[in-house]
Amino acid sequence: MNNTFGQNDLDTQVTAAISPCSVTGNTAANLPVTTACIPSGAFFDALKSSWPEFIGTARINQPWGHLQIGAMVRSDQLNDGQRLDQQFVGYGGTISGDAHPFSGAPGALGKDDIGFGVGIGTETAGQLANGAGIVTNFGSPINVPGFGLVNPLAQTAGTAAGTTAAWNTANSAVRRGYDRLVQSQSPRSTDAWIWYQHWWTENLRSTLEASGIWSAINTNLTPGQCNKLLTTTHGNLIWSPVAFVDLGLEYAWGHRVTVANFKGDAYSLQGSMRVRF
């Protein structure tokens, strides 16, 4: 889910404005010392899956490589336990494969490999890596007729105009008005990747890979910290002195663009040693 707090996952977010309590800080007479001192995410983490995600794939393996297609269908439900109950269906598909361009060539060159993949879908969420779930203004300040600008994070008695002590009750007029004005959409995500593996010798190889994902996020429903574009590029050199040991060095570059067109880059250099048993 993408909303005013950025990209949230199922059952992982807590209310940003509520701090964890402490046993010594519980001053109300009706709170025992055994009160759970954790934030509550019940209000703003209203996203849930109403049924399992369905995935199907078909694959052809050949001496020259392989070709695979896949499809998925999933669902999301936005339900705050009161007047908000919206349901959405996501779907998408992928095609990927690899080929040995110099198959049959003598020496290490015959082991070279090139691969690719493309995925596209609506409300794919995690079925495409870093894909977008529903986009909603739930949790953001909304102008509710008769009450003014309603901000759920400050909607308690005695605060700004439009607040009510009954905000969190089922019969709250401001809550009913707010829930009726919540808008949500299913965004589209598209990703692609390509890689090439070259064998310098029988025990020395390199892989160059580039991948990226683009999501169409409605900026009228969510602020600018959500991801619009993510890309990564990797290049490595791996040596296998014996068949079951890999020693490697890899460089990676990542690029991020938010829906507000803020941009950032990340760079890393890492080494690895893998022993297979």
N, C-alpha and C positions, 0 to 999 in steps of 0.2 A: 504494500500500500504506500502511495506517495501522497503526503499531505503537508500541513504546515510545519511538521517536525522533520521533514525530509523523507527518506525511504525507510519504512518500518517493515519488520517481518512479523509473521504470526506469533502472538503470545510471547514477545520478547521486549516490548516497550513498557515503560512506566510513565506516569504523569510527571511531566517535567517540573511543574511548579510545587510539587509536594516533596518535602525532605523526609528522610527516614526519621522516625521518632526515636527516643531513647527511654529506657526504663525510668531514669531519674527525671526525665522531662515530662512524663505523663502526670499532669496536675489535676485532671478531671477526676472527680470522686468515683465515677462509674467505670474507670479503666483500671483493671487489675494489673499487677506487675507482670503477668504472663501475656500481656497484649503483644501481638506480633509487631515488631518494629521495622516494618518495610513499607516502601511507597505502594500506592495502589494504582494499578494500571487498568482497572476495570472500565473506566469511562472512555479513555482515549484509545484503548486497544480493542476496538469493536470488530476487528476483522477476524473471520474464521472461514475454514473450508467446510462446506456442507456435505460433500461426498468425495471419495478418493479420486485421485488423478489417474486418468487412463492413458497408457502409452503403448504404442505398437511400432515395431520395426521390421524391416525386411532387408536381407543382406545377400549379396552375391560375391563369393570368393573365387578368384581365378589366379592362375600363375602370374599374370601381369599385375595383380593388385586386387582391389575390391570396390564395390559400389553399395551404398546403404541409403535407404530412405526411412524416415520416421515421422510419426504424427502423434499428437497428444490433444486431449480435451481435459479441462480442469474447471473448477468453480471457485468463486469467492462470495462471501456473504458479509455485508456490513450491517451489524445489528447491535444497537446500544442497549438492548433490553427494555427499551421504552417505546418511543414512537418511530424510531428509525429502523427500517428493515429493507435493505436493497440487495438484490442478488444479481450476479454476473457470471457469464460463461466465457472462458478463455480457450483458445485453440491455436494450433500452429503446426508447422512441419519443417523438416530438415532434409537435406541431401548432402552426402559426404562420400569421399572415396580416396583412393591412392593408386598410384601406378609406378612401375619401375621403368623409367624412360630408356635405360640402357640394358634391359634384360637380355641376358645371353652374352654380354660383352665379357671378355676375359678379365680376370683380376678383380680388384675391389670395385671398379666402376660399375659392374653389373649389379651391385647391391644398392646403388643410389635409388632414392625413393622421393616422390613428390605427392603431397596430399592437399586436399581442399575441403571446404564445407560451407554451406549457406543455411541459415535458419531464418524464418519469418513467422510472426504470429501476433495475435491480439491477446493482451493480458496474459503474457507467458509466465510472468514471475520467474521463479527459479528454474523453470524448465529450459530457458536460455540463460546461461550464466550472466548475472547482473541484469536480467530482464526486468521490465516494469510490470507491477501489479496494477490494481485500480488506482486512479487518481481522484482525489476527493478534497473538498474544502471542509470536511468534518474536523472539528477542533479549531478551525480558524474563526476569527471574529466575523460575524454575519449581521447585517442590518435587518432586524426583525421589526416589521411594522407594528407600531403601538408600544414598542419597548426600546427602540433605538439600536445602537451597535452592541451586540451581545458577544462578549468574549468569555468562552467557557473557563479559561484559566483564572478569571477574576470574578466569576459569577457567584458571589456570596453576598449575604445580607450586609448592607451598609457600605457597599462599594459604589461604583459609577452608576449613572442613570441606566435604567433598564434591568437592574439586578433584582433578584427576589430571593427570599429565604427558602422558597419552595423549589429552587432550581433543580435539585436532584430528586424531586418526587415525581411520581407517575402522572399526577394531575397538574403539574406546573404549566401554566399558560405560556410562559416564555420558553420552556423546554419544548413544548409541542410546536410552537412557532418556529423555533430554531431547527428542529428535526425536519419540518416540512420544506425548509429552504436548503437543506444539504444537497449538493450536486456531486455526482460521481461519473467517471467515464472509464472506459476500457482502452488503454493506450496500445499502440502498435510498437513492436520491437523487431529490429532486423540485425542479425549478426553474420559475420563471415570470417573465415580464417584460411590461411594458406601456409604451407611449410615445405621445405626442401632439405633432405638429408643427403649429404655427400660423404662418401667413404674415401679418405685420402689413402689409407692402406687397409689391410685386413683387420687391424686393431685400432685404427684412429679415424674418427668420424666427427662431422660437424652438422648441426641443424640450425637453419635460419627460419624463424616463424614470425608471422604478423597476424594479428586478429583485432577485431573491434566490434562494438555493438552500438547501435543508435536507437534511441527511444523517442517517440513523439509524445511529449508531456504537455498537457494544457496548462499554460502559465496563469490562466485566470483562476485555476483551482488550487494551485500550490505555488509556494515561493521559489526563489531561485537556487536553492541548494541541491535540488534533485539533479540526477545525472541525465544529460542529453547524449553525450558521446564518451565512450571509454575505448581506448586502444592500448595494445601492448605489442612490443616487438622483442624477440629473444634471439640471441646468437650464442652458440657454445662450441666447445672443443672437448671431446671425450676420448680418453685413451683407455684401452683394456689390455693391460699387460698380460693378464691371463683371462680365460673365458668367463670366469665368474666374478671378476673385479672390474669396476668402472671408476676411473678418476676423471673429474670434470671441472671445467671452469666456464661460467656463463655470465653474460652481460644482458641486462634487461632495461627497457625504457617504456614508461607508461605515460599516457596523456589523457587528461580529463577535461571535459567541457560541461558546465552546468546549463540548465535551461535559461539562466540569466546571462549566459555567455562568459562567465568567469572561467579561467583556464589555469591548469596546473600540470606540472610534469614530475615524474619520479624516475630515479635511476638507481640501479643496483648492480653489484658485482658479487658473485657468490661462487664458492667452490663446493665440491661434493665428493664423497667416496661411497660407493655402493658395493656390497658383497652379497652375492646370491647363493643361497644354500639349496 
